Amino acid sequence: MENIYDLIEKIRVRTAMYTGESKLSNVRSFLDGYTFAINEGSEIEGFLSNFQGFHNWVAKKYGFYESTAGWQNMILAIELGLNPGEISWGNYSSNATDAQHKASVETFFELVSEYKNA
């Protein structure tokens, strides 16, 4: 893989094969594990490209006051129809359906494309 965007495109085709389930938390864990495994100092910076700004970009796009919840939680919250200013992160996703999880994964891939090309 040349960069994280290549990896994301690869797992987009068969997400559950790489992550076990079509859930954003699984996608995030897979990406974090992959980047941890290749962490070789300066190599990681080139691999990550500008993806480290994705958290803040998602927060700004959807009106979250900060990005500390992480892109995976913010995207799922939006898919669940929650208001960014009123979310209680404790158990916000406990009632999410499989369809909502899958839709949030698709939204993630669309957002990554938008972010990458912005």
DRENSEBA-880637 format. One record per residue: residue number from 1; chain; residue in three letters; x, y, z of N, C-alpha, C in turn. Coordinates in steps of 0.05 Angstrom, whole numbers. Layout:
<pts>
+-----+-------+------+--------+--------+--------+--------+--------+--------+--------+--------+--------+
|  nr | kette | rest |   n.xx |   n.yy |   n.zz |  ca.xx |  ca.yy |  ca.zz |   c.xx |   c.yy |   c.zz |
+-----+-------+------+--------+--------+--------+--------+--------+--------+--------+--------+--------+
| NUM |     A |  Ala |      X |      Y |      Z |      X |      Y |      Z |      X |      Y |      Z |
...
+-----+-------+------+--------+--------+--------+--------+--------+--------+--------+--------+--------+
</pts>
This chain:
<pts>
+-----+-------+------+--------+--------+--------+--------+--------+--------+--------+--------+--------+
|  nr | kette | rest |   n.xx |   n.yy |   n.zz |  ca.xx |  ca.yy |  ca.zz |   c.xx |   c.yy |   c.zz |
+-----+-------+------+--------+--------+--------+--------+--------+--------+--------+--------+--------+
|   1 |     A |  Met |     17 |    -24 |      0 |      0 |      0 |      0 |     18 |     25 |      0 |
|   2 |     A |  Glu |     11 |     43 |    -18 |     27 |     68 |    -19 |     18 |     87 |      3 |
|   3 |     A |  Asn |     -8 |     88 |      8 |    -17 |    106 |     30 |    -44 |     95 |     41 |
|   4 |     A |  Ile |    -54 |    109 |     61 |    -78 |    100 |     75 |   -102 |    100 |     56 |
|   5 |     A |  Tyr |   -102 |    118 |     37 |   -125 |    119 |     18 |   -126 |     94 |      1 |
|   6 |     A |  Asp |   -103 |     83 |     -6 |   -102 |     58 |    -21 |   -114 |     36 |     -4 |
|   7 |     A |  Leu |   -106 |     35 |     21 |   -116 |     15 |     40 |   -147 |     17 |     43 |
|   8 |     A |  Ile |   -156 |     41 |     46 |   -185 |     46 |     49 |   -200 |     37 |     24 |
|   9 |     A |  Glu |   -190 |     43 |      1 |   -203 |     33 |    -24 |   -203 |      3 |    -26 |
|  10 |     A |  Lys |   -181 |     -9 |    -16 |   -180 |    -39 |    -17 |   -201 |    -51 |      1 |
|  11 |     A |  Ile |   -204 |    -41 |     25 |   -224 |    -53 |     43 |   -252 |    -44 |     37 |
|  12 |     A |  Arg |   -256 |    -24 |     21 |   -283 |    -15 |     14 |   -298 |    -36 |     -2 |
|  13 |     A |  Val |   -284 |    -51 |    -18 |   -296 |    -71 |    -35 |   -308 |    -94 |    -19 |
|  14 |     A |  Arg |   -293 |   -103 |      1 |   -302 |   -126 |     17 |   -296 |   -120 |     46 |
|  15 |     A |  Thr |   -310 |   -101 |     57 |   -304 |    -91 |     84 |   -304 |   -113 |    105 |
|  16 |     A |  Ala |   -326 |   -128 |    106 |   -328 |   -148 |    127 |   -306 |   -170 |    125 |
|  17 |     A |  Met |   -296 |   -175 |    102 |   -274 |   -194 |     99 |   -249 |   -185 |    115 |
|  18 |     A |  Tyr |   -244 |   -159 |    114 |   -221 |   -148 |    128 |   -226 |   -141 |    157 |
|  19 |     A |  Thr |   -251 |   -133 |    163 |   -257 |   -123 |    190 |   -274 |   -141 |    207 |
|  20 |     A |  Gly |   -285 |   -162 |    196 |   -302 |   -180 |    211 |   -331 |   -173 |    209 |
|  21 |     A |  Glu |   -338 |   -148 |    211 |   -365 |   -138 |    209 |   -365 |   -111 |    195 |
|  22 |     A |  Ser |   -387 |   -103 |    183 |   -389 |    -77 |    171 |   -398 |    -57 |    192 |
|  23 |     A |  Lys |   -379 |    -51 |    210 |   -383 |    -30 |    231 |   -360 |    -11 |    230 |
|  24 |     A |  Leu |   -366 |     14 |    235 |   -344 |     34 |    235 |   -323 |     28 |    256 |
|  25 |     A |  Ser |   -332 |     18 |    279 |   -312 |     12 |    300 |   -292 |     -9 |    291 |
|  26 |     A |  Asn |   -302 |    -28 |    275 |   -284 |    -49 |    264 |   -265 |    -37 |    243 |
|  27 |     A |  Val |   -276 |    -19 |    226 |   -260 |     -6 |    206 |   -238 |     10 |    219 |
|  28 |     A |  Arg |   -245 |     25 |    240 |   -226 |     42 |    254 |   -204 |     24 |    267 |
|  29 |     A |  Ser |   -212 |      2 |    279 |   -193 |    -16 |    292 |   -174 |    -28 |    271 |
|  30 |     A |  Phe |   -185 |    -35 |    248 |   -168 |    -47 |    227 |   -148 |    -26 |    217 |
|  31 |     A |  Leu |   -157 |     -2 |    212 |   -139 |     19 |    202 |   -117 |     26 |    223 |
|  32 |     A |  Asp |   -126 |     28 |    248 |   -107 |     33 |    270 |    -86 |     11 |    272 |
|  33 |     A |  Gly |    -95 |    -14 |    271 |    -77 |    -37 |    273 |    -58 |    -38 |    250 |
|  34 |     A |  Tyr |    -67 |    -32 |    226 |    -50 |    -32 |    202 |    -28 |    -11 |    205 |
|  35 |     A |  Thr |    -37 |     14 |    213 |    -17 |     35 |    215 |      2 |     30 |    238 |
|  36 |     A |  Phe |     -7 |     18 |    259 |     11 |     10 |    281 |     32 |     -9 |    272 |
|  37 |     A |  Ala |     23 |    -28 |    256 |     42 |    -49 |    246 |     63 |    -38 |    228 |
|  38 |     A |  Ile |     57 |    -17 |    213 |     78 |     -6 |    195 |     92 |     18 |    206 |
|  39 |     A |  Asn |     87 |     24 |    231 |     99 |     48 |    244 |    129 |     45 |    244 |
|  40 |     A |  Glu |    141 |     57 |    225 |    171 |     57 |    222 |    181 |     86 |    220 |
|  41 |     A |  Gly |    173 |    102 |    239 |    183 |    130 |    239 |    173 |    146 |    217 |
|  42 |     A |  Ser |    190 |    155 |    199 |    182 |    173 |    177 |    164 |    159 |    157 |
|  43 |     A |  Glu |    165 |    132 |    155 |    148 |    117 |    137 |    118 |    122 |    143 |
|  44 |     A |  Ile |    111 |    124 |    168 |     83 |    127 |    176 |     72 |    154 |    166 |
|  45 |     A |  Glu |     88 |    175 |    167 |     78 |    201 |    158 |     70 |    200 |    129 |
|  46 |     A |  Gly |     86 |    188 |    112 |     79 |    186 |     84 |     55 |    169 |     79 |
|  47 |     A |  Phe |     53 |    147 |     94 |     30 |    129 |     92 |      4 |    143 |     99 |
|  48 |     A |  Leu |      4 |    158 |    121 |    -20 |    171 |    131 |    -28 |    195 |    114 |
|  49 |     A |  Ser |     -9 |    205 |     98 |    -15 |    228 |     81 |    -27 |    250 |     99 |
|  50 |     A |  Asn |    -50 |    261 |     91 |    -63 |    282 |    107 |    -87 |    271 |    122 |
|  51 |     A |  Phe |    -89 |    244 |    125 |   -112 |    232 |    137 |   -116 |    239 |    167 |
|  52 |     A |  Gln |    -95 |    248 |    180 |    -97 |    255 |    208 |   -116 |    278 |    212 |
|  53 |     A |  Gly |   -121 |    294 |    192 |   -140 |    316 |    195 |   -168 |    308 |    191 |
|  54 |     A |  Phe |   -173 |    283 |    185 |   -200 |    273 |    179 |   -219 |    277 |    203 |
|  55 |     A |  His |   -210 |    272 |    227 |   -226 |    276 |    252 |   -238 |    304 |    252 |
|  56 |     A |  Asn |   -220 |    324 |    250 |   -229 |    352 |    252 |   -247 |    359 |    228 |
|  57 |     A |  Trp |   -241 |    349 |    205 |   -257 |    355 |    181 |   -285 |    344 |    184 |
|  58 |     A |  Val |   -288 |    320 |    194 |   -315 |    308 |    199 |   -330 |    325 |    220 |
|  59 |     A |  Ala |   -316 |    332 |    242 |   -329 |    348 |    263 |   -339 |    374 |    251 |
|  60 |     A |  Lys |   -323 |    388 |    236 |   -331 |    413 |    224 |   -354 |    410 |    204 |
|  61 |     A |  Lys |   -352 |    389 |    188 |   -373 |    384 |    167 |   -400 |    380 |    180 |
|  62 |     A |  Tyr |   -401 |    366 |    202 |   -427 |    359 |    214 |   -435 |    377 |    238 |
|  63 |     A |  Gly |   -417 |    396 |    245 |   -424 |    415 |    266 |   -419 |    405 |    295 |
|  64 |     A |  Phe |   -400 |    386 |    298 |   -392 |    378 |    325 |   -374 |    400 |    336 |
|  65 |     A |  Tyr |   -375 |    405 |    362 |   -359 |    426 |    374 |   -330 |    417 |    377 |
|  66 |     A |  Glu |   -324 |    392 |    376 |   -297 |    381 |    377 |   -296 |    354 |    364 |
|  67 |     A |  Ser |   -272 |    344 |    360 |   -270 |    318 |    346 |   -260 |    295 |    364 |
|  68 |     A |  Thr |   -260 |    300 |    390 |   -249 |    279 |    408 |   -265 |    253 |    408 |
|  69 |     A |  Ala |   -290 |    253 |    399 |   -305 |    228 |    398 |   -294 |    210 |    376 |
|  70 |     A |  Gly |   -280 |    222 |    356 |   -269 |    206 |    334 |   -289 |    204 |    311 |
|  71 |     A |  Trp |   -277 |    202 |    287 |   -294 |    202 |    263 |   -314 |    179 |    263 |
|  72 |     A |  Gln |   -306 |    156 |    273 |   -324 |    133 |    273 |   -349 |    138 |    289 |
|  73 |     A |  Asn |   -347 |    151 |    312 |   -370 |    157 |    329 |   -387 |    179 |    317 |
|  74 |     A |  Met |   -373 |    200 |    307 |   -388 |    222 |    296 |   -405 |    214 |    272 |
|  75 |     A |  Ile |   -393 |    198 |    254 |   -407 |    189 |    230 |   -431 |    171 |    238 |
|  76 |     A |  Leu |   -427 |    153 |    256 |   -449 |    135 |    265 |   -471 |    152 |    278 |
|  77 |     A |  Ala |   -463 |    171 |    294 |   -483 |    189 |    307 |   -500 |    203 |    287 |
|  78 |     A |  Ile |   -488 |    213 |    266 |   -503 |    227 |    244 |   -521 |    207 |    230 |
|  79 |     A |  Glu |   -512 |    183 |    225 |   -528 |    162 |    213 |   -552 |    155 |    230 |
|  80 |     A |  Leu |   -549 |    157 |    256 |   -570 |    151 |    275 |   -590 |    174 |    277 |
|  81 |     A |  Gly |   -583 |    197 |    265 |   -601 |    220 |    265 |   -598 |    237 |    291 |
|  82 |     A |  Leu |   -576 |    234 |    305 |   -572 |    249 |    329 |   -562 |    277 |    323 |
|  83 |     A |  Asn |   -569 |    296 |    341 |   -561 |    323 |    338 |   -533 |    327 |    350 |
|  84 |     A |  Pro |   -513 |    337 |    334 |   -486 |    339 |    344 |   -483 |    355 |    370 |
|  85 |     A |  Gly |   -500 |    373 |    375 |   -498 |    390 |    399 |   -511 |    377 |    424 |
|  86 |     A |  Glu |   -524 |    355 |    420 |   -539 |    343 |    443 |   -532 |    314 |    448 |
|  87 |     A |  Ile |   -510 |    304 |    438 |   -504 |    276 |    441 |   -491 |    270 |    468 |
|  88 |     A |  Ser |   -501 |    249 |    480 |   -488 |    238 |    504 |   -474 |    213 |    494 |
|  89 |     A |  Trp |   -448 |    213 |    495 |   -433 |    192 |    482 |   -433 |    165 |    497 |
|  90 |     A |  Gly |   -443 |    164 |    521 |   -443 |    140 |    537 |   -452 |    115 |    522 |
|  91 |     A |  Asn |   -477 |    113 |    516 |   -488 |     90 |    502 |   -503 |     98 |    477 |
|  92 |     A |  Tyr |   -493 |    118 |    463 |   -507 |    130 |    441 |   -513 |    110 |    419 |
|  93 |     A |  Ser |   -496 |     89 |    416 |   -499 |     71 |    393 |   -512 |     44 |    401 |
|  94 |     A |  Ser |   -521 |     41 |    426 |   -530 |     15 |    435 |   -555 |      5 |    420 |
|  95 |     A |  Asn |   -570 |     22 |    408 |   -594 |     14 |    393 |   -590 |     15 |    363 |
|  96 |     A |  Ala |   -566 |     18 |    354 |   -561 |     20 |    325 |   -566 |     -7 |    312 |
|  97 |     A |  Thr |   -580 |     -7 |    290 |   -586 |    -31 |    275 |   -562 |    -39 |    257 |
|  98 |     A |  Asp |   -563 |    -63 |    248 |   -542 |    -71 |    229 |   -543 |    -54 |    204 |
|  99 |     A |  Ala |   -567 |    -47 |    195 |   -569 |    -30 |    171 |   -557 |     -2 |    176 |
| 100 |     A |  Gln |   -560 |      9 |    200 |   -549 |     35 |    206 |   -518 |     33 |    208 |
| 101 |     A |  His |   -508 |     11 |    219 |   -479 |      8 |    220 |   -468 |      6 |    191 |
| 102 |     A |  Lys |   -481 |    -10 |    175 |   -472 |    -13 |    147 |   -473 |     13 |    132 |
| 103 |     A |  Ala |   -495 |     28 |    136 |   -498 |     55 |    123 |   -476 |     74 |    132 |
| 104 |     A |  Ser |   -468 |     72 |    158 |   -447 |     90 |    168 |   -420 |     83 |    155 |
| 105 |     A |  Val |   -416 |     58 |    149 |   -391 |     50 |    136 |   -391 |     61 |    108 |
| 106 |     A |  Glu |   -413 |     59 |     94 |   -414 |     70 |     67 |   -410 |    101 |     67 |
| 107 |     A |  Thr |   -422 |    114 |     87 |   -418 |    143 |     90 |   -389 |    149 |     95 |
| 108 |     A |  Phe |   -376 |    133 |    111 |   -347 |    137 |    116 |   -331 |    137 |     90 |
| 109 |     A |  Phe |   -336 |    117 |     73 |   -322 |    115 |     48 |   -327 |    139 |     30 |
| 110 |     A |  Glu |   -352 |    148 |     29 |   -359 |    172 |     14 |   -345 |    197 |     25 |
| 111 |     A |  Leu |   -344 |    199 |     51 |   -331 |    222 |     64 |   -301 |    222 |     59 |
| 112 |     A |  Val |   -289 |    199 |     60 |   -260 |    197 |     55 |   -254 |    207 |     26 |
| 113 |     A |  Ser |   -270 |    198 |      7 |   -267 |    208 |    -20 |   -269 |    238 |    -22 |
| 114 |     A |  Glu |   -290 |    248 |     -9 |   -294 |    277 |     -9 |   -270 |    292 |      4 |
| 115 |     A |  Tyr |   -262 |    282 |     27 |   -239 |    294 |     42 |   -213 |    293 |     25 |
| 116 |     A |  Lys |   -208 |    270 |     14 |   -184 |    266 |     -2 |   -183 |    286 |    -26 |
| 117 |     A |  Asn |   -205 |    290 |    -38 |   -207 |    307 |    -62 |   -212 |    336 |    -57 |
| 118 |     A |  Ala |   -215 |    343 |    -31 |   -221 |    372 |    -24 |   -196 |    389 |    -27 |
+-----+-------+------+--------+--------+--------+--------+--------+--------+--------+--------+--------+
</pts>
